[in-house]
């Protein structure tokens, strides 16, 4: 009995140390983010503590400013268009790569996900060198195509992971019942991989919405997005409205994370229902 009690006590102490270390790491990661949220409500015009007062003036300025409104519309429009392209291309690529008889799969997969691995400055310079002769620099199509290329790897990875656990006998059963490949895909495959496709789409949109390096290389004044507007505000003049926008982006990121978790839960429930 004493040995058992000592073992239980040791396990509790170890668990307590793990929780403490986890809390310290989380505080280290979150503290810089949480530090800017109170400053966004500061009535003063400087990034400094202590706050001079509580005010929504910087949120009002960010929401009513023509520059911020145009940047937000650009971010939403470019993000939606690039996400649509990335979702279609990434899903088609994942369907092909998930087949065991697909040739050169081990070579093509690293190429598809290379935008996630190669430094973003190198990727941006490559886009500029390719798009400049084609007249796509300082244009919406160029920015959309570049952001689609950055978002496609996320769709490929999530959909491929879902297809690895996909039961291929369902497609054989559909074919045996007279379904064409397109009908089998639309009524069997697509409904089962929809959570993975949606998750990849969310990541692709978040990548486009948050991207700033590529837009600096190939975007013009008309294609200024929210991150580029923030970059310009920090470089040209320190404006506390940037903190208000940053706080709203934090809330937006939290909502995206919550939606991704919800999609993962739905996918897990669907797989358990099939099993």
Secondary structure, DSSP 8 states (H G I E B T S, - for coil): -HHHHHHHHHHHHHHHHHHHHHHHHHHHHHHHHHHHHHHTTBSSSSS-SS-S-B--HHHHHHHH-HHHHHHHHHHHHHHHHHHHHHHHHHHHHHHHHTSTT-TTHHHHHHHHTHHHHS-HHHHHHHHHHHHHHHT-TTSHHHHHHHHHHHHHHHHHHHHHHHHHT--THHHHHHHHTT--HHHHIIIIIHHHHHHHHHHHHHHHHHHHHH--HHHHHH--GGG--HHHHHHHHHHH---THHHHHHHHHHHHHHHHHHHHHHHHHHHHHHHHHH-
